[in-house]
């Protein structure tokens, strides 16, 4: 177990679709949203491997999940965590807790630190979260990066403001932009890498505590361009 200022903690994982991850980020990554009436149980997972399997195999191909799956990693106070029993629902890696929906608010109160995003998976139908009503309003994830490049070329201050206002969309779409070929949308690989570094620079300046998913892959793309 790791230690924090509040003592020992238990690290857990949860696969989430687009709607749930947006709700988490809009709550400052501080809590999980309430369960729906047809969802009587909240299922945190004890292994990242299990959560990755769900995001890839169920969330990313699912229209209900917005054709996206994100693995969250979070910590719970170990003393509180001791009340839950691990349920094995497959092999040894398929271990989870069963938290009744009515206890989720109490569960949230025992989170230690923010809920982190540690991986992202996208399906063919992914269009991203709805952007805020600024310049990216009404644009899909695929359309947003070419538009951000045009904004950046036209007015640097407008570009910075757009990235900040669209914080949730940028955080969730960044890895998608890195992985998606946008040449048919007017962005060559070199130009895509350049605008992604511009987005990343704004992000690092304003949100240094959070690394954008896909940043390591962007470094690899940049290295490939230089060879």
C-alpha contacts under 8 A as a table, 3 or more apart, distances in Angstrom:
res1	aa1	res2	aa2	distance
1	X	8	X	6.35
1	X	9	X	6.12
1	X	10	X	6.08
1	X	11	X	7.72
2	X	8	X	5.87
2	X	9	X	5.77
2	X	10	X	7.15
2	X	11	X	7.99
3	X	6	X	7.59
3	X	7	X	5.32
3	X	8	X	4.51
3	X	9	X	6.09
4	X	7	X	5.08
4	X	8	X	6.30
4	X	9	X	7.19
6	X	77	X	7.76
6	X	112	X	7.76
7	X	77	X	7.53
8	X	77	X	6.39
8	X	78	X	5.53
8	X	79	X	7.77
9	X	75	X	5.92
9	X	76	X	5.38
9	X	77	X	4.53
9	X	78	X	4.44
9	X	79	X	7.90
9	X	112	X	7.36
10	X	75	X	5.34
10	X	76	X	5.21
10	X	77	X	6.29
10	X	78	X	5.26
10	X	81	X	6.98
11	X	46	X	7.45
11	X	73	X	7.05
11	X	74	X	5.74
11	X	75	X	4.44
11	X	76	X	6.57
12	X	44	X	6.32
12	X	45	X	5.75
12	X	46	X	5.18
12	X	47	X	6.96
12	X	48	X	7.82
12	X	73	X	5.80
12	X	74	X	5.46
12	X	75	X	6.00
12	X	76	X	7.59
13	X	44	X	5.82
13	X	45	X	4.99
13	X	46	X	6.22
13	X	47	X	6.54
13	X	48	X	5.89
13	X	51	X	6.38
13	X	71	X	6.73
13	X	72	X	5.44
13	X	73	X	4.55
13	X	74	X	6.32
14	X	43	X	7.26
14	X	44	X	5.19
14	X	45	X	5.75
14	X	51	X	5.83
14	X	71	X	5.77
14	X	72	X	5.17
14	X	73	X	6.68
15	X	51	X	5.12
15	X	52	X	7.05
15	X	54	X	6.40
15	X	55	X	5.58
15	X	59	X	7.94
15	X	69	X	6.57
15	X	70	X	5.69
15	X	71	X	4.55
15	X	72	X	6.20
16	X	20	X	5.89
16	X	21	X	6.05
16	X	55	X	7.05
16	X	59	X	7.22
16	X	65	X	7.81
16	X	69	X	5.69
16	X	70	X	5.34
16	X	71	X	6.38
16	X	72	X	7.33
17	X	20	X	5.64
17	X	21	X	6.21
17	X	55	X	7.70
17	X	59	X	5.69
17	X	60	X	7.70
17	X	65	X	4.39
17	X	66	X	6.43
17	X	67	X	7.62
17	X	68	X	5.60
17	X	69	X	4.84
17	X	70	X	6.36
18	X	21	X	5.31
18	X	22	X	6.16
18	X	65	X	5.58
18	X	66	X	5.27
18	X	67	X	7.53
18	X	68	X	5.76
18	X	69	X	6.79
18	X	70	X	7.75
18	X	128	X	7.63
18	X	129	X	7.06
19	X	22	X	5.32
19	X	23	X	6.41
19	X	65	X	6.82
19	X	66	X	7.18
19	X	129	X	7.91
20	X	23	X	5.11
20	X	24	X	6.26
20	X	32	X	7.91
20	X	33	X	7.04
21	X	24	X	4.96
21	X	25	X	6.23
21	X	70	X	7.32
22	X	25	X	5.22
22	X	26	X	6.04
22	X	129	X	7.36
22	X	168	X	6.98
23	X	26	X	5.11
23	X	27	X	6.22
23	X	32	X	7.63
23	X	33	X	6.36
24	X	27	X	5.19
24	X	28	X	6.67
24	X	29	X	5.07
24	X	30	X	7.07
24	X	31	X	6.24
24	X	32	X	5.74
24	X	33	X	6.60
24	X	115	X	7.90
25	X	28	X	5.07
25	X	29	X	4.80
25	X	168	X	6.71
26	X	29	X	7.14
26	X	168	X	7.56
27	X	30	X	6.02
27	X	31	X	6.57
28	X	31	X	7.74
28	X	114	X	7.89
29	X	32	X	7.96
29	X	114	X	5.33
29	X	115	X	5.00
29	X	116	X	7.21
30	X	108	X	7.69
30	X	111	X	7.75
30	X	113	X	7.39
30	X	114	X	5.23
30	X	115	X	6.14
31	X	108	X	5.31
31	X	109	X	7.96
31	X	111	X	7.67
31	X	115	X	7.32
32	X	104	X	7.79
32	X	108	X	6.65
34	X	101	X	7.33
34	X	104	X	6.99
34	X	105	X	7.60
35	X	38	X	7.91
35	X	39	X	5.62
35	X	40	X	6.99
35	X	41	X	7.69
35	X	42	X	7.28
35	X	101	X	5.97
36	X	39	X	5.12
36	X	40	X	7.59
37	X	40	X	6.76
39	X	42	X	7.50
39	X	101	X	7.27
40	X	100	X	6.05
40	X	101	X	5.09
40	X	102	X	7.97
41	X	98	X	6.06
41	X	99	X	5.55
41	X	100	X	4.67
41	X	101	X	5.07
42	X	97	X	7.89
42	X	98	X	6.03
42	X	99	X	4.96
42	X	100	X	6.17
42	X	101	X	5.91
42	X	104	X	7.20
43	X	96	X	6.17
43	X	97	X	5.58
43	X	98	X	5.33
43	X	99	X	6.37
44	X	96	X	5.67
44	X	97	X	5.55
44	X	98	X	7.35
44	X	99	X	7.93
45	X	48	X	7.39
45	X	50	X	7.06
45	X	51	X	6.65
45	X	94	X	7.68
45	X	95	X	5.95
45	X	96	X	4.19
45	X	97	X	6.39
46	X	50	X	7.90
46	X	86	X	7.97
46	X	93	X	7.86
46	X	94	X	7.82
46	X	95	X	5.55
46	X	96	X	5.57
46	X	97	X	7.72
47	X	50	X	5.56
47	X	51	X	6.78
47	X	93	X	6.14
47	X	94	X	7.30
47	X	95	X	6.92
48	X	51	X	5.07
48	X	52	X	6.09
48	X	71	X	7.79
49	X	52	X	5.11
49	X	53	X	6.30
49	X	93	X	6.86
50	X	53	X	5.21
50	X	54	X	6.55
50	X	93	X	6.03
50	X	94	X	5.52
50	X	95	X	7.65
51	X	54	X	5.24
51	X	55	X	6.30
51	X	71	X	6.21
52	X	55	X	5.20
52	X	56	X	6.14
52	X	71	X	6.45
52	X	119	X	7.99
53	X	56	X	5.35
53	X	57	X	5.76
53	X	58	X	7.94
54	X	57	X	5.18
54	X	58	X	5.32
54	X	59	X	6.55
54	X	69	X	7.99
55	X	58	X	5.68
55	X	59	X	4.72
55	X	60	X	5.99
55	X	68	X	7.50
55	X	69	X	4.40
55	X	70	X	6.20
55	X	71	X	6.84
55	X	120	X	7.97
55	X	121	X	6.68
56	X	59	X	6.22
56	X	60	X	5.50
56	X	61	X	7.52
56	X	69	X	6.58
56	X	121	X	6.12
57	X	60	X	6.75
57	X	61	X	6.90
58	X	61	X	5.86
58	X	62	X	6.15
58	X	69	X	7.94
59	X	62	X	5.22
59	X	64	X	7.99
59	X	65	X	5.34
59	X	66	X	7.69
59	X	67	X	6.28
59	X	68	X	5.59
59	X	69	X	4.72
60	X	65	X	7.03
60	X	66	X	7.46
60	X	67	X	4.39
60	X	68	X	4.10
60	X	69	X	4.95
60	X	121	X	5.87
60	X	122	X	5.03
60	X	123	X	4.67
61	X	67	X	5.29
61	X	68	X	7.26
61	X	122	X	7.68
61	X	123	X	5.14
61	X	124	X	7.53
62	X	65	X	5.25
62	X	66	X	6.45
62	X	67	X	5.05
62	X	68	X	7.49
62	X	123	X	7.71
63	X	66	X	4.94
63	X	67	X	5.30
63	X	125	X	7.55
64	X	67	X	7.39
65	X	68	X	6.04
65	X	69	X	7.23
66	X	125	X	7.70
66	X	126	X	6.30
66	X	127	X	7.74
66	X	128	X	7.51
67	X	122	X	5.87
67	X	123	X	4.70
67	X	124	X	7.03
67	X	125	X	5.67
67	X	126	X	4.88
68	X	120	X	7.36
68	X	121	X	5.70
68	X	122	X	4.52
68	X	123	X	5.97
68	X	126	X	6.45
69	X	120	X	5.83
69	X	121	X	5.06
69	X	122	X	6.45
70	X	117	X	6.71
70	X	118	X	7.46
70	X	119	X	5.67
70	X	120	X	4.52
70	X	121	X	6.34
71	X	117	X	5.90
71	X	118	X	5.70
71	X	119	X	5.31
71	X	120	X	6.60
72	X	115	X	6.38
72	X	116	X	5.42
72	X	117	X	4.61
72	X	118	X	5.93
72	X	119	X	7.61
73	X	115	X	5.96
73	X	116	X	5.16
73	X	117	X	6.32
73	X	118	X	6.56
74	X	111	X	7.30
74	X	112	X	7.52
74	X	113	X	7.44
74	X	114	X	6.76
74	X	115	X	4.87
74	X	116	X	6.23
75	X	111	X	5.75
75	X	112	X	5.30
75	X	113	X	6.89
75	X	115	X	7.77
76	X	80	X	7.39
76	X	81	X	6.44
76	X	110	X	5.66
76	X	111	X	4.49
76	X	112	X	5.43
77	X	80	X	5.52
77	X	81	X	6.12
77	X	110	X	5.70
77	X	111	X	6.40
77	X	112	X	6.29
78	X	81	X	4.74
78	X	82	X	6.15
79	X	82	X	5.46
79	X	83	X	7.83
80	X	83	X	6.14
80	X	110	X	7.06
81	X	84	X	5.82
82	X	85	X	7.69
84	X	97	X	6.36
84	X	98	X	7.53
84	X	99	X	7.85
85	X	97	X	6.20
85	X	98	X	7.79
86	X	95	X	5.99
86	X	96	X	5.48
86	X	97	X	5.26
87	X	95	X	5.42
87	X	96	X	5.33
87	X	97	X	6.11
87	X	98	X	7.66
88	X	91	X	7.02
88	X	92	X	6.70
88	X	93	X	7.91
88	X	94	X	5.64
88	X	95	X	4.52
88	X	96	X	6.67
89	X	94	X	5.55
89	X	95	X	6.32
89	X	96	X	7.74
90	X	93	X	7.56
90	X	94	X	5.27
90	X	95	X	7.78
91	X	94	X	5.42
92	X	95	X	6.73
99	X	103	X	6.53
99	X	104	X	6.82
100	X	103	X	5.40
100	X	104	X	6.81
101	X	104	X	5.30
102	X	105	X	7.19
103	X	106	X	5.32
103	X	107	X	6.21
104	X	107	X	4.77
104	X	108	X	6.11
105	X	108	X	5.03
105	X	109	X	6.43
106	X	109	X	5.12
106	X	110	X	6.78
107	X	110	X	5.35
107	X	111	X	6.85
108	X	111	X	5.36
111	X	114	X	7.66
117	X	120	X	7.84
117	X	213	X	7.53
118	X	213	X	7.04
119	X	213	X	6.53
120	X	172	X	8.00
120	X	175	X	7.10
120	X	213	X	7.12
122	X	126	X	6.21
122	X	176	X	7.04
123	X	126	X	5.57
126	X	141	X	7.70
127	X	140	X	4.96
127	X	141	X	5.05
127	X	142	X	6.87
128	X	140	X	6.27
128	X	141	X	5.10
128	X	169	X	6.95
128	X	172	X	7.35
128	X	173	X	6.53
129	X	141	X	7.83
129	X	168	X	7.86
129	X	169	X	5.93
129	X	172	X	7.86
130	X	137	X	7.57
130	X	138	X	7.20
130	X	140	X	7.86
130	X	169	X	7.43
131	X	134	X	7.76
131	X	136	X	6.15
131	X	137	X	5.42
131	X	138	X	6.92
131	X	139	X	7.36
131	X	166	X	6.18
131	X	169	X	6.14
132	X	136	X	7.15
132	X	137	X	5.92
132	X	165	X	6.94
132	X	166	X	6.04
133	X	136	X	7.08
133	X	137	X	4.83
134	X	137	X	5.43
134	X	162	X	7.14
134	X	165	X	7.90
135	X	162	X	7.14
136	X	139	X	5.51
136	X	144	X	6.25
136	X	147	X	7.46
136	X	162	X	7.85
139	X	142	X	7.86
139	X	143	X	5.65
139	X	144	X	5.90
140	X	143	X	5.18
140	X	144	X	6.17
141	X	144	X	5.23
141	X	145	X	7.31
141	X	169	X	7.98
141	X	173	X	6.34
141	X	176	X	7.98
141	X	177	X	7.79
142	X	145	X	6.65
142	X	177	X	7.27
142	X	182	X	7.66
143	X	146	X	6.06
143	X	147	X	6.59
143	X	185	X	7.59
144	X	147	X	5.16
144	X	148	X	6.08
145	X	148	X	4.91
145	X	149	X	6.28
145	X	177	X	7.17
145	X	192	X	7.96
145	X	195	X	7.80
146	X	149	X	5.11
146	X	150	X	6.52
146	X	185	X	7.08
146	X	186	X	7.00
146	X	187	X	6.46
147	X	150	X	5.08
147	X	151	X	6.22
148	X	151	X	5.01
148	X	152	X	6.05
148	X	159	X	6.75
148	X	195	X	7.70
149	X	152	X	5.05
149	X	153	X	6.24
149	X	195	X	5.89
150	X	153	X	5.14
150	X	154	X	6.16
151	X	154	X	5.10
151	X	155	X	5.88
151	X	156	X	7.25
151	X	158	X	6.72
151	X	159	X	5.50
152	X	155	X	5.46
152	X	156	X	5.03
152	X	158	X	7.28
152	X	159	X	4.94
153	X	156	X	6.86
155	X	158	X	5.39
155	X	159	X	6.36
156	X	159	X	4.99
156	X	160	X	6.33
157	X	160	X	5.18
157	X	161	X	6.22
158	X	161	X	5.09
158	X	162	X	6.05
159	X	162	X	5.12
159	X	163	X	6.30
160	X	163	X	5.29
160	X	164	X	6.31
160	X	202	X	6.45
161	X	164	X	5.14
161	X	165	X	6.04
162	X	165	X	5.15
162	X	166	X	5.90
163	X	166	X	5.18
163	X	167	X	6.01
163	X	170	X	6.80
163	X	199	X	6.90
163	X	202	X	7.35
163	X	203	X	7.75
164	X	167	X	5.09
164	X	203	X	7.79
166	X	169	X	5.35
166	X	170	X	6.00
167	X	170	X	5.17
167	X	171	X	6.09
168	X	171	X	5.20
168	X	172	X	6.23
169	X	172	X	5.26
169	X	173	X	5.75
170	X	173	X	5.18
170	X	174	X	5.60
171	X	174	X	5.75
171	X	212	X	5.99
171	X	213	X	7.28
172	X	175	X	7.21
172	X	176	X	7.81
172	X	213	X	7.83
173	X	176	X	5.06
173	X	177	X	6.15
174	X	177	X	5.15
174	X	178	X	6.31
174	X	196	X	7.94
174	X	212	X	6.79
174	X	213	X	6.58
174	X	214	X	6.37
175	X	178	X	5.02
175	X	179	X	6.22
175	X	212	X	7.65
175	X	213	X	5.45
175	X	214	X	4.16
175	X	215	X	7.43
176	X	179	X	5.24
176	X	180	X	5.95
176	X	214	X	7.82
177	X	180	X	5.28
177	X	181	X	7.98
178	X	193	X	7.83
178	X	196	X	7.64
178	X	214	X	6.41
178	X	217	X	7.00
178	X	218	X	6.16
181	X	184	X	7.66
181	X	189	X	7.58
182	X	185	X	5.08
182	X	186	X	6.63
182	X	187	X	5.34
182	X	188	X	6.83
182	X	189	X	7.60
182	X	192	X	7.64
183	X	186	X	5.16
183	X	187	X	4.67
183	X	188	X	4.87
183	X	189	X	7.00
184	X	187	X	7.19
187	X	190	X	7.90
187	X	191	X	5.78
187	X	192	X	5.63
188	X	191	X	5.24
188	X	192	X	6.02
189	X	192	X	5.02
189	X	193	X	6.11
190	X	193	X	5.23
190	X	194	X	6.28
190	X	225	X	7.14
191	X	194	X	5.01
191	X	195	X	6.28
192	X	195	X	5.37
192	X	196	X	6.08
193	X	196	X	5.11
193	X	197	X	6.20
193	X	218	X	7.14
193	X	221	X	7.26
193	X	222	X	6.64
194	X	197	X	5.22
194	X	198	X	6.36
195	X	198	X	4.85
195	X	199	X	6.22
196	X	199	X	5.02
196	X	200	X	6.03
196	X	218	X	7.87
197	X	200	X	4.87
197	X	201	X	6.02
198	X	201	X	5.13
198	X	202	X	6.54
199	X	202	X	5.37
199	X	203	X	6.28
200	X	203	X	4.97
200	X	204	X	6.05
200	X	212	X	7.61
201	X	204	X	5.19
201	X	205	X	6.20
202	X	205	X	5.20
202	X	206	X	6.29
203	X	206	X	5.33
203	X	207	X	5.38
203	X	208	X	6.97
204	X	207	X	5.35
204	X	208	X	4.57
204	X	210	X	7.86
204	X	211	X	7.63
205	X	208	X	6.00
207	X	210	X	5.85
208	X	211	X	7.10
211	X	215	X	7.25
212	X	215	X	5.75
213	X	216	X	7.78
214	X	217	X	5.08
214	X	218	X	6.18
215	X	218	X	5.01
215	X	219	X	6.46
216	X	219	X	5.16
216	X	220	X	6.60
217	X	220	X	5.05
217	X	221	X	6.36
218	X	221	X	5.02
218	X	222	X	6.14
219	X	222	X	5.06
219	X	223	X	6.18
220	X	223	X	5.05
220	X	224	X	6.19
221	X	224	X	5.07
221	X	225	X	6.37
222	X	225	X	5.23
222	X	226	X	6.57
223	X	226	X	5.21
223	X	227	X	6.58
224	X	227	X	5.37
